[in-house]
């Protein structure tokens, strides 16, 4: 089931309830694959994604 545009997604981030919208979390298939390859290769957060602070 896909969230509707603007619908809030709630999840637990380090035991902190967190809300985001689908628009702030989406990446393209190409970037997702690139990120997965980089993570498997390095074991680190992929540099092709921007990471916000908690």
Backbone as a chain_set.jsonl record, in Angstrom:
{"seq": "XXXXXXXXXXXXXXXXXXXXXXXXXXXXXXXXXXXXXXXXXXXXXXXXXXXXXX", "coords": {"N": [[0.842, -1.177, 0.0], [0.709, 2.091, -0.971], [1.606, 5.221, 0.448], [-0.478, 8.113, 0.401], [0.058, 11.223, -1.335], [1.543, 13.664, 0.677], [0.567, 12.463, 2.969], [1.27, 11.583, 6.299], [3.98, 9.617, 7.418], [4.652, 7.501, 10.02], [7.238, 6.447, 12.177], [9.635, 4.638, 14.223], [12.562, 6.011, 15.31], [15.4, 5.267, 16.657], [14.102, 4.91, 19.133], [12.598, 7.183, 19.193], [9.654, 8.696, 18.403], [8.882, 9.453, 15.08], [7.935, 11.539, 12.396], [7.377, 11.772, 8.943], [6.895, 12.877, 5.543], [5.947, 11.218, 2.482], [7.195, 12.53, 0.33], [9.557, 13.582, 1.371], [11.104, 11.387, 1.809], [11.524, 9.836, -0.445], [13.489, 8.301, -3.04], [14.955, 7.843, -6.274], [14.818, 4.798, -8.26], [17.305, 4.299, -9.408], [19.098, 5.779, -7.769], [18.588, 4.523, -5.328], [19.564, 1.941, -5.824], [22.253, 2.538, -6.336], [22.951, 3.537, -3.818], [22.574, 1.246, -2.236], [24.529, -0.473, -3.323], [26.866, 0.986, -2.678], [26.705, 0.962, 0.133], [26.936, -1.8, 0.686], [29.486, -2.231, -0.315], [31.095, -0.508, 1.274], [30.111, -0.436, 3.897], [29.274, 1.833, 5.099], [27.255, 4.844, 5.497], [25.666, 5.714, 2.503], [27.068, 8.048, 0.215], [25.688, 9.204, -1.814], [23.237, 9.971, -1.002], [21.405, 12.436, 0.851], [21.734, 13.153, 4.249], [19.884, 13.885, 7.029], [20.062, 15.34, 10.331], [19.195, 13.788, 13.445]], "CA": [[0.0, 0.0, 0.0], [1.478, 3.325, -1.101], [1.036, 6.383, 1.124], [-0.943, 9.2, -0.472], [0.903, 12.405, -1.304], [1.332, 14.505, 1.842], [0.174, 11.676, 4.133], [2.382, 11.422, 7.234], [4.462, 8.27, 7.728], [5.2, 7.492, 11.375], [8.114, 5.323, 12.483], [10.475, 4.77, 15.414], [13.957, 6.26, 14.957], [16.153, 5.262, 17.913], [13.117, 5.045, 20.211], [11.996, 8.517, 19.112], [8.608, 8.728, 17.378], [9.284, 10.356, 14.009], [6.961, 11.683, 11.316], [7.869, 12.307, 7.676], [5.968, 12.703, 4.423], [6.583, 10.436, 1.418], [8.015, 13.387, -0.515], [10.875, 13.81, 1.974], [11.816, 10.118, 1.96], [11.659, 9.118, -1.715], [14.631, 8.391, -3.94], [14.697, 7.096, -7.507], [15.36, 3.429, -8.273], [18.737, 4.385, -9.726], [19.817, 6.233, -6.57], [18.447, 3.475, -4.317], [20.514, 0.865, -6.163], [23.596, 3.075, -6.111], [23.139, 3.601, -2.364], [22.723, -0.125, -1.735], [25.863, -0.959, -3.73], [27.882, 1.676, -1.892], [26.646, 0.471, 1.505], [27.491, -3.156, 0.723], [30.92, -2.117, -0.578], [31.839, 0.236, 2.296], [29.564, -0.581, 5.246], [29.011, 3.184, 5.598], [26.125, 5.537, 4.875], [25.977, 6.113, 1.13], [27.304, 9.478, 0.013], [24.794, 9.7, -2.865], [22.014, 10.414, -0.332], [21.625, 13.471, 1.867], [21.313, 12.64, 5.55], [19.571, 14.909, 8.026], [20.375, 14.952, 11.713], [18.027, 13.374, 14.235]], "C": [[0.884, 1.237, 0.0], [0.826, 4.446, -0.299], [0.582, 7.413, 0.097], [-0.023, 10.404, -0.308], [0.541, 13.273, -0.102], [0.921, 13.76, 3.101], [1.402, 11.429, 5.012], [2.685, 9.942, 7.45], [5.09, 8.347, 9.112], [6.079, 6.262, 11.557], [8.954, 5.648, 13.703], [11.922, 4.915, 14.959], [14.746, 6.366, 16.252], [15.28, 5.513, 19.113], [12.521, 6.449, 20.293], [10.921, 8.476, 18.038], [8.917, 9.821, 16.349], [8.218, 10.373, 12.927], [7.644, 12.313, 10.112], [6.765, 12.177, 6.648], [6.687, 11.909, 3.34], [7.532, 11.277, 0.561], [9.418, 13.599, 0.055], [11.707, 12.541, 2.049], [12.137, 9.42, 0.641], [12.997, 9.366, -2.399], [14.282, 7.577, -5.184], [15.273, 5.683, -7.387], [16.859, 3.458, -8.498], [19.548, 4.763, -8.488], [19.735, 5.177, -5.467], [19.428, 2.338, -4.574], [21.948, 1.306, -5.932], [23.917, 3.109, -4.612], [23.351, 2.211, -1.778], [24.095, -0.684, -2.091], [26.967, -0.324, -2.883], [27.889, 1.174, -0.448], [27.256, -0.922, 1.621], [29.01, -3.106, 0.556], [31.68, -1.518, 0.606], [31.375, -0.014, 3.729], [29.221, 0.757, 5.886], [27.767, 3.75, 4.933], [26.517, 5.967, 3.464], [26.083, 7.624, 0.987], [26.385, 10.067, -1.051], [23.437, 10.141, -2.295], [22.343, 11.521, 0.645], [21.015, 12.965, 3.172], [21.084, 13.8, 6.493], [19.972, 14.429, 9.407], [19.089, 14.655, 12.456], [17.689, 14.417, 15.272]], "O": [[1.721, 1.403, 0.888], [-0.393, 4.609, -0.359], [1.199, 7.558, -0.958], [0.601, 10.579, 0.739], [-0.631, 13.583, 0.112], [0.92, 14.338, 4.188], [2.469, 11.096, 4.495], [1.783, 9.126, 7.639], [5.97, 9.175, 9.348], [5.711, 5.164, 11.14], [8.985, 6.789, 14.164], [12.449, 4.028, 14.288], [14.769, 7.423, 16.882], [15.667, 6.249, 20.021], [12.004, 6.852, 21.335], [11.234, 8.244, 16.87], [9.181, 10.968, 16.709], [7.661, 9.33, 12.583], [8.399, 13.275, 10.25], [5.8, 11.442, 6.86], [7.916, 11.923, 3.284], [8.566, 10.779, 0.116], [10.369, 13.777, -0.706], [12.904, 12.61, 2.326], [12.95, 8.496, 0.621], [13.557, 10.461, -2.35], [13.403, 6.717, -5.138], [16.107, 5.411, -6.524], [17.602, 2.721, -7.85], [20.566, 4.138, -8.194], [20.71, 4.96, -4.747], [20.053, 1.831, -3.642], [22.762, 0.55, -5.4], [25.02, 2.752, -4.197], [24.212, 2.022, -0.919], [24.752, -1.301, -1.252], [27.885, -1.007, -2.429], [28.956, 0.982, 0.135], [28.011, -1.193, 2.555], [29.734, -3.854, 1.213], [32.785, -1.962, 0.917], [32.144, 0.171, 4.671], [28.912, 0.817, 7.077], [27.281, 3.213, 3.938], [27.595, 6.527, 3.264], [25.295, 8.377, 1.56], [26.301, 11.288, -1.188], [22.587, 10.631, -3.037], [23.437, 11.549, 1.209], [19.913, 12.417, 3.184], [21.984, 14.605, 6.731], [20.196, 13.236, 9.616], [18.031, 15.199, 12.14], [16.736, 14.245, 16.031]]}, "num_chains": 1, "name": "protein.A"}
